Amino acid sequence: MALLVDIVDSRGSDRSAAHAAILDALPQLDSAAALEPLHPTVGDELQGIYPTLGAALAASYRLRLLLDGVVELRFGLGGGEVRVIDEERDIQDGSAWWRAREAIEASEALENDPQYVDVRTGIVDGREAANPLARVTVELVDAQLARLRAGARHSLRLLLDGVDNQRAAEALGISASANSQRVRTNQLRILADTIAELGKLA
């Protein structure tokens, strides 16, 4: 799976601050799960290669939640072939990259439709292992993430990281009962379970 990431409304953001925040966040991703870890390329884009759709989605959600409130990102995932054209200059080609580009452009186009305005993740998968439910499921997750307040998204990130309620509350500067109520009220456990299962896709 090829993964492309770009900044939403990059022209209207502080590119230097956004770039610095992204560089700080990237080491917190699981590089061992990648064939080629996410890294900055030209313009405002990042790219990486993952062995499975699940691994690419897991990296996408972690990066998105790490940068929540700082940089808003868009993701395009493409399943297919990756060919190395120039290893020294890290120039690649192949159907996985074409599909990742198609996916990120499709996600961007959906912003103009009020019914899909919160979609930030696109998938175009041409592999035999492609799951027909993956795209609509990630769109549903995107919609749920957009409904959450910033605090709830921070609680979700800690939940996904396996941090227990007491330590999560301490990290967030709230009481354990307040964090527990936040998890229940926003149904974060269901959302975390969904994201975790998406991370297991082939």
Secondary structure, DSSP 8 states (H G I E B T S, - for coil): -EEEEEETTGGGS-HHHHHHHHHHHGGGS-GGG-SEEEEE-STTEEEEE-SSHHHHHHHHHHHHHHTTTT--EEEEEEES--EEEETTTTEEESHHHHHHHHHHHHHHHHTTSTTSTT--EEEEE-STT--TTHHHHHHHHHHHHHHS-HHHHHHHHHHHTT--HHHHHHHHTS-HHHHHHHHHHTTHHHHHHHHHHHTT--
